[in-house]
């Protein structure tokens, strides 16, 4: 039985913190799921950490569907949330509904996430009214990075802070089951968390959010281009992988791999016959 939006909302009511991670492939998703993470986001962050783009903007619906299918196949307990990519929900509510439905029907996700507050509230409401759970996302919204002038903390002025509070309230009223707060000052995130009825999931928004989300490639130390300020590396797998690959290369070159343990045998009588034929 997968985690439901009712259980997530109940966690806020009971004061139980909500851990959330991204995943982009079957094997990683399976490990995360077995570790007990209740929410897994197939984030469009795969554009940078998996596909090597400079931003999330080039990521398409087809790419997101492809990766979401893999994550769904690798999980049994977590709620899988598909991240709606750039310009797949902005042109019209009809288009937004169509693409949200693709995540549910084609990919097997249980919810979708989209960026924006007041301007997206009507779209969120319509998607929710059609039976598709929606997670909101405000603060630093990566799909709008060029409009925002870069990856900067949001809500540091009175005007922008007030706007973020309105955005959060609009998403709450529209029926979003949770709201991601990215790169928001800790005191402001605390105010928003206390004000809205649904859980806040922070990423670079301090410890007072109802939950936290991290890009799995960051927290596992797999993505080495840079380490975001909000990320904590719980392990440095990149170093371990380099060491393992180096050992493999050395053993192959030295003839130490494979050994008999990694090899297969065959019937000796058959082998003798083949060797005899090979001599002819």
N, C-alpha and C positions, 0 to 999 in steps of 0.2 A: 504494500500500500504506500503510495507516494504522499509526501507532505502536501497538505492542502493550504489554501489561502486562509481558511478559518483557523487552522493551527498556528499559522504565522501571526495572525492578528491576536490570537490568544497569548502568544509568547510575550507580546508587548504588554498586554493587560496584567500578566503575572510577573513582569519584570525580568523575564528570561531573555538573555542576549541571543541574538540570531547571527550565526556565522554563515557566510556566503562566499563562494569562490567561483571563478570562471573555469571553464573547461572547453576544449575544442576538438577532442578526439576520444575514441572509444576507450583506450587503455587508461588514460589519465582520469577520465570521468568515472571509470569503474573503481579505481583506487579511492578517489574523493568520496564517492557514494558509500563505499564500504567503511570509510572512516567516520561516517555519520554526519556529513555536511547536509543540512536540510534544503538549501537552495543552491542550485548551480546555474550560473548565467553563461550561456553561449554568447560571449560578448563580441561586438564588432571590433574589439581590441585585437582580435585575431589578425586584423589587417596589418598591425605593426609587429606583434610578437610572434606570429606564425608565418605571415606572407611577406614581411619585410617592407611594407609601404611606410611612407613618412607619416601617414595619418590614417584614420579609420574611413575617410571619405571614399576611397576606391572600392570598398567592400560592397558587393551586390547581394540581392536577395537570394540568388541561386547559390552563391558561396555560403551564405548563412544557413540555408536549408540543408546543404550538403553536410556541414559540420554539426548542425543540430541533430540530424539523423544519427550520426555516429555517437554523439553524447547520449542520446536517448537509448540507443542499443546497449550502451555500457552501464546503464543505471537501472535501479529498481525502487529506490527509496526517495531520492531527492526530487523536488519539483524542478523541472527544467524550464528555464525562461529564455526565449529567443529574443535577441537584441535586434530591433528593427533598424536597418541601416539607413544611411543618408538618403534623403529625398524619397523614401518609400511610404511616407505617411503625411507628407506636407501638402501635396498638390490638391488633394480632396479627401473628404471623409470616406468616400467610396473606395478610393485607392488604398487608404489606410486599412479599411475593413478587409479588402481583398488580400493584402499582404499579411495582415495578422492571421487571417484564416489559413493562409499557406503554412504558417508556422505550426498551426494546430493539426491540419489535415495531412499535409505532406511530411512534415518533420516529426510530428508526435509530441511537440512541446505542450506544456500545461499553462503557459502564460507568455506574455510578451512584455518587452520594456521599450519605452520611447522617451526621447528627450524633450524638455519644454514644460512650462508651467501654465500660466494663464492662457497663452496663445494656443495651447494644445488641449485645454480642458474639454472643449466640446468634442474633439476627436476621441479623447479618452472615454468620455461618457458614452459615446455611441458604440465604441468597441466593447465596453463593459456591458452595455445594454444588450448586446448580441451574444453575451455569454462567454466572452474571452477575458480572463483576468489580465489586468494591466499593472505593471510596475512603472512608476514615474521616475524621472531623473532630472534634477535641477542643480544649479551651481555651475561648476565648470562642466559644460556639455561639449565633449570632444568633437562632435559633428559640426559645431559652430565655432571651432577654434580660430578660424580666420576672422570671423566677426568679433570675437572676444579679444583679438590681438595677441593670441598665444595662450599657453597653458598657465593661466594666472589664477590665484585665489580670488573667489567671487564673494561679494557681500561685505566689503570692507568699508564702504561709505554708508551713511544713513539712508540715502536713496536706494542704493542697490540692495542693502539689507532688507529694507521694507518690501522691495520688489520680490525678493526670495521668499519672504514670509507669505506674501500674497500668492506666489506660485505654488507653494506647498499647500496652502489652504484650498486653492482651486483644484488641485489634483485630488485632495482628500474628498472634497465635495463631489467631484466627478466620478468617484468610485474606485480610484486606484487602491490596490490592496497594500502597497508599500511605496516609499519614495526614497530613491537614492540621493544622497547629498554629497556632491563631490567638490573637494577643495573649498570648503566653507569654514570660516573661523569657528573655533570650538564654542565660544559663547553663543553665537548665532545658531549653530546647529542644536545646541541645548534648548534654546527658545522654541525653535521649530518643532523639535521632538516633543516638547511639553504641550505645544499648541494643537497639533493635529492628532486625529484619533487612530491613524494607521501607523505602522512601524516606519522608522527612518533607518536607512542602511547607509552608513557612512563610508567614505573612502577619502581620507584626508580631511575628515570633519570632526576629529576628536573622539573621546571616549564616551560621550553622553548620548550618542545615537543608540537606537534600539538594537542595531546590529552592525556588522562590518562586512565589507566586501573587498577582496584583493584579487588582482590578476595572478593566476596560479604561477605563471612564468616568473613573476617578480618574487613571490614568497618562497619559491623553490630555488631561486638563484639560477634560472635557466636563461633568462634574457640578460645579456651582458652589455648591451649598448649603453645603458644608464640605469641607475636605481632611483625611482621616484622618492621624494622626501617622505611620502606617506607609507612607503612599503617597508616591511621588515623581512629580511632574508632568514628564514628558519633553517635553511640548509643551502649550500652552494653546490648544486648538482652539476653546474657547468664545469667546475673543477674536477669533480669525480668522474664525469664523462670523458673529459680530456685525458685524465690519467688512465682510465680503462681503455680508451681507444689507442693511446700510446703503447700500453702493454700489449694489446692485440697486434698492432703493427710490428712491434719488436719480436713477438713470438712467431708470427708468420714468416718474417724475414729470416729468423734463426732456425726455422724448421721445427720449432717446439709446439706448434699448433697446426693441425689437429693431432691429438694423440689417439691411442687405441680406444680410449673412452668415448671419443666423439666420432668414431668410425664404425663401419658395418662390415660383417663377414659374409661369406657365402660357402656353399657346400664344397668341400675339398675335392671330391671326385669330379664335380662339374668344373671346378677351377682347373684341375689337371687337364681335362679335355680341351678347355679353351686355350690353355697355354700351349698344348701340343699343336692345335690348329694354327695358332699364331706363328709358330715356327715354320710352317709350310709355305 
